[in-house]
Amino acid sequence: MDGLRGKCLEVDRVTKHYEFLGSRIHALEDITFHIHEREFACIIGPSGCGKSTLLKIIAGLDKPTEGEVRLRGEKIDRPHPKISMVFQNFALFPWRTVIGNVEFGLETRGVPKEVRRKIAKQLIEMVGLSGHENSYPRELSGGMKQRVAIARALAIDPEVVLLDEAFSAVDEFTAQILRSEVLELWEETEKTFILVTHNLAEAVEMADKILVLTARPARVKHIIHVNLKRPRNRSEPRFVEFQRELFELLREELEKTIVRHKLKAIHQRHKIEDIEQ
């Protein structure tokens, strides 16, 4: 794949530090990788390691302390018209109908009403929500809300679609349906998708490439290329093998975190004992 498709997105030595209550928090450290066009990539890592922070930097919603993100060579330092994002909590406008939510990005870009209405209707049909155009978010199930969010992300015709834990806010049955639908959309639209997830089976099921991050400050620990044919069977030995490899990589990071916390607790206890003496 890498030899046939050009680089679409490059993350080059991205580092992110936060100042919080007088302390510096190291979220990301020297992260470098690239994603090819029409590739489906997943990012996994220990809880709290900075996966969502990295995705926001790629989206141009946050800025790195050092390093940069490039889309086809163009530096990303603000929201970009060719990068869209689907959030975990849907992020729909409650006062807008389904079609109004899907049209929003086109509306902000000054696309004429009749044109954006046609595009929105096509996408609503594509995500299986025909007949719900005039419904409000409060009238929809979690899965339906996420379909609206996906349609809205695709409406602006992006090159890169970012999904931040996009299936974690719904039940597993609905999540499995959404995964299948997203893969169909990915294949049909031929866009580049990047999914942040904590679900290892989900990553193996969906991704061409899986980036494993370390505990905070996050670095790229390993990149796994999943060379399984689609659709993928979760009970297939090779699928299970990939899932086990990811689990072992993350378990190493979890154990490091546990040891770090224990050492910190011991250090604090010794400080208290010194004060009491």
C-alpha positions in Angstrom: 0.0 0.0 0.0 2.7 2.5 1.0 4.3 2.2 -2.4 1.1 2.7 -4.3 -0.4 5.6 -2.4 1.1 9.0 -1.7 1.5 10.5 1.7 -1.6 12.4 2.7 -0.9 13.5 6.3 2.4 13.9 8.1 2.9 14.4 11.8 6.4 15.6 12.3 8.1 15.7 15.7 4.9 16.9 17.5 5.3 17.8 21.1 2.7 19.3 23.4 3.2 20.7 26.9 0.5 22.3 29.1 0.8 24.7 31.9 -1.6 23.7 34.7 -1.7 25.2 38.2 1.9 26.3 37.9 3.1 22.9 36.7 4.1 21.8 33.2 2.3 18.7 31.9 4.0 16.8 29.1 1.2 15.3 27.0 3.0 14.4 23.7 6.7 14.0 23.0 8.3 14.0 19.6 5.6 12.1 17.8 6.3 11.4 14.1 4.3 9.3 11.6 2.6 9.6 8.3 -0.7 8.4 6.9 -1.2 7.5 3.2 -4.2 8.6 1.1 -7.3 6.4 1.4 -5.7 4.6 4.4 -7.7 3.8 7.5 -5.5 4.3 10.6 -6.2 3.8 14.3 -4.5 5.4 17.2 -4.5 3.5 20.5 -2.7 4.0 23.8 -3.2 3.9 27.6 -6.0 6.0 29.0 -5.1 9.6 29.4 -1.9 9.4 27.3 -3.0 12.2 24.9 -4.7 10.4 22.0 -7.5 13.0 21.8 -5.0 15.8 22.2 -3.1 14.5 19.2 -6.3 14.2 17.1 -7.2 17.8 17.9 -3.7 19.0 16.8 -4.2 17.1 13.5 -7.6 18.8 13.2 -6.0 22.2 13.7 -8.2 22.7 16.9 -5.0 22.8 19.1 -1.5 23.8 18.4 1.7 21.8 19.2 4.4 23.2 21.4 6.9 22.0 18.9 6.7 20.2 15.6 4.0 20.4 13.0 1.3 18.6 11.0 1.2 18.8 7.2 -1.6 17.9 4.8 -0.1 17.2 1.4 2.8 19.5 2.5 0.7 22.3 3.8 1.2 23.1 7.5 -1.9 22.7 9.7 -2.1 25.4 12.4 -5.8 26.1 12.3 -9.0 24.2 11.3 -8.6 23.2 7.7 -11.4 22.8 5.1 -10.1 19.4 4.0 -10.1 17.9 7.5 -13.3 17.1 9.4 -13.9 15.6 12.8 -16.5 13.3 14.4 -16.7 13.6 18.2 -17.5 11.0 20.8 -20.4 13.0 22.2 -21.9 13.7 18.7 -21.6 17.5 19.1 -24.9 18.2 17.2 -26.7 21.5 17.5 -29.9 20.7 19.4 -31.8 23.6 17.8 -31.1 22.3 14.3 -32.9 19.4 12.5 -31.0 16.5 11.0 -30.7 18.2 7.6 -29.8 21.5 9.3 -26.9 19.9 11.2 -25.6 18.1 8.1 -25.8 21.4 6.1 -24.0 23.4 8.8 -20.4 23.3 7.4 -21.6 24.0 3.9 -23.7 26.9 5.2 -20.7 28.5 6.9 -18.8 28.3 3.6 -21.5 30.2 1.8 -22.7 27.2 -0.3 -26.1 28.2 -1.9 -29.1 26.7 -0.1 -30.3 24.5 -3.0 -26.8 23.0 -3.4 -26.2 22.3 0.2 -29.7 20.8 0.6 -29.0 18.4 -2.3 -25.6 17.3 -0.8 -27.2 16.9 2.7 -30.1 14.8 1.4 -27.6 12.5 -0.5 -25.5 12.0 2.6 -28.5 11.5 4.9 -29.6 8.7 2.5 -26.1 7.3 2.5 -26.0 7.0 6.3 -29.5 5.4 6.4 -31.5 8.3 7.8 -33.9 9.1 5.0 -37.2 10.1 6.5 -35.6 11.7 9.5 -34.5 14.9 7.8 -36.7 17.1 9.9 -36.1 15.4 13.2 -34.2 17.1 16.0 -31.3 15.4 17.9 -33.5 14.9 21.0 -35.7 12.6 18.9 -32.9 10.4 17.8 -31.1 7.4 19.3 -27.4 7.5 20.0 -26.6 5.6 16.9 -28.7 7.9 14.7 -27.0 10.9 16.2 -23.6 9.6 15.3 -24.8 8.9 11.8 -25.8 12.6 11.6 -22.4 13.6 12.9 -20.7 11.4 10.3 -22.8 12.8 7.5 -22.0 16.3 8.6 -18.3 15.5 8.6 -18.5 14.1 5.0 -20.7 17.0 3.7 -17.7 19.4 3.4 -15.9 16.8 1.1 -12.8 16.5 3.3 -9.7 14.5 2.4 -9.2 13.4 6.0 -11.9 12.3 8.4 -11.0 12.2 12.1 -13.0 10.1 14.6 -12.5 10.5 18.3 -13.8 7.4 20.1 -16.7 7.6 17.7 -18.4 4.4 18.8 -17.9 4.5 22.5 -21.0 6.4 23.4 -23.4 3.8 22.1 -24.1 0.2 23.0 -22.0 -2.6 21.5 -24.7 -3.8 19.1 -25.1 -0.3 17.7 -21.4 0.2 17.7 -20.9 -2.9 15.5 -23.4 -1.7 13.0 -21.8 1.8 12.9 -18.3 0.2 12.4 -19.6 -1.7 9.4 -21.3 1.4 8.0 -18.2 3.6 8.5 -16.0 1.0 6.7 -18.5 1.0 3.8 -18.4 4.8 3.7 -14.6 4.8 3.8 -14.4 2.4 0.9 -17.1 4.2 -1.1 -15.7 7.7 -0.6 -12.0 6.7 -0.8 -11.1 9.3 1.9 -8.5 8.9 4.6 -9.9 8.0 8.0 -8.1 8.2 11.4 -9.8 6.7 14.4 -8.8 7.1 18.1 -10.1 4.2 20.1 -9.4 2.2 23.3 -11.1 -0.9 21.8 -8.4 -3.3 20.5 -10.7 -5.5 18.5 -12.2 -2.4 16.9 -8.8 -1.3 15.8 -7.9 -4.6 14.3 -11.3 -4.9 12.6 -11.1 -1.4 11.0 -7.5 -0.3 10.5 -4.8 -0.7 7.8 -2.3 0.8 10.2 -2.4 1.0 14.0 -0.3 3.5 15.9 0.4 2.4 19.5 1.3 5.3 21.8 3.2 5.0 25.1 1.9 6.3 28.5 2.2 10.0 29.0 4.1 11.8 27.7 2.9 9.9 24.6 5.4 8.7 22.0 5.0 6.3 19.1 5.8 3.0 20.7 5.0 0.8 17.7 3.2 0.8 14.3 1.4 -2.3 13.2 0.3 -2.9 9.7 -2.9 -5.1 9.6 -2.7 -7.1 6.4 -6.0 -9.0 6.9 -8.6 -9.1 4.1 -11.9 -7.4 4.7 -14.5 -8.1 6.0 -12.5 -9.3 9.0 -13.6 -12.2 11.3 -12.9 -11.6 15.0 -12.5 -15.3 15.7 -9.9 -15.8 13.0 -6.5 -16.9 14.5 -4.6 -14.0 12.8 -7.1 -11.5 14.1 -6.8 -12.8 17.6 -3.0 -12.7 17.2 -3.0 -9.0 16.2 -5.3 -8.3 19.2 -3.0 -10.1 21.6 0.0 -8.2 20.2 -1.7 -4.9 20.9 -2.7 -6.1 24.4 0.9 -6.9 25.3 2.2 -3.6 24.0 -0.4 -1.7 26.1 0.1 -3.9 29.1 3.8 -2.9 29.2 2.8 0.7 29.3 0.2 0.1 32.0 2.8 -1.7 34.1 5.2 1.2 33.7 2.5 3.6 34.8 1.7 1.5 37.9 5.4 1.4 38.9 5.7 5.1 38.4 2.7 5.8 40.6 4.1 3.4 43.3 7.5 5.1 43.2 5.8 8.5 43.5 3.7 7.3 46.5 6.9 6.0 48.2 8.7 9.3 47.6 5.8 11.3 49.0 5.6 9.0 52.1 9.3 9.5 52.7 8.9 13.3 52.5 6.1 13.1 55.0 8.1 10.9 57.4 11.0 13.4 57.1 8.7 16.2 58.0 7.3 14.3 61.0 10.8 13.6 62.3 
